[in-house]
């Protein structure tokens, strides 16, 4: 499940980068890097990272769909 969330996140980030300017994808990539390298040491379970990654991917997909439509 974690690999699927990671693939969807990066697909959504690249898709939004192509559809719109790279500003928003870079912000989400920065948050992803912060979660991946910074916060795992504070949490006892890695499942929160998978949930955060899936949430960020969903937001990116929704924004990309909105930008394509307008």
C-alpha positions in Angstrom: 0.0 0.0 0.0 2.8 2.4 0.7 4.4 1.9 -2.7 1.1 2.6 -4.4 0.7 5.8 -2.4 4.2 6.9 -3.3 3.7 6.2 -7.0 0.4 8.1 -7.1 1.9 11.0 -5.2 4.8 11.4 -7.7 2.5 10.9 -10.7 0.1 13.6 -9.4 3.0 16.0 -8.7 4.5 15.5 -12.2 1.0 15.8 -13.7 0.3 19.1 -11.9 3.7 20.4 -12.8 2.9 19.8 -16.5 -0.6 21.1 -16.3 0.2 24.2 -14.3 3.2 26.0 -12.9 5.7 24.2 -10.7 5.0 26.3 -7.6 2.4 24.0 -5.9 4.1 20.7 -6.8 7.3 22.0 -5.3 5.6 22.9 -2.1 4.1 19.4 -1.8 7.5 17.8 -2.7 9.1 19.9 0.0 6.4 18.7 2.5 7.0 15.1 1.4 10.7 15.4 1.9 10.2 16.9 5.3 7.9 14.1 6.3 10.2 11.4 4.8 13.4 12.6 6.3 12.3 14.7 9.4 9.3 13.3 11.1 9.8 9.5 11.0 12.2 9.8 13.9 9.4 11.3 16.0 6.7 8.8 15.2 6.5 5.2 16.4 4.6 3.9 13.4 5.3 4.5 9.7 1.7 4.3 8.8 1.1 8.0 9.4 3.6 8.8 6.6 1.6 6.6 4.2 -1.6 8.4 5.2 0.0 11.8 4.8 1.4 10.8 1.4 -2.0 9.5 0.2 -3.7 12.7 1.5 -1.2 14.9 -0.4 -1.6 12.8 -3.5 -5.4 13.2 -3.4 -5.1 17.0 -3.0 -2.7 17.2 -5.9 -5.0 15.1 -8.1 -8.0 17.3 -7.2 -6.1 20.4 -8.0 -4.8 19.0 -11.3 -8.3 18.0 -12.3 -9.5 21.5 -11.4 -6.7 23.2 -13.4 -7.4 21.0 -16.4 -11.0 22.0 -16.4 -10.5 25.7 -16.2 
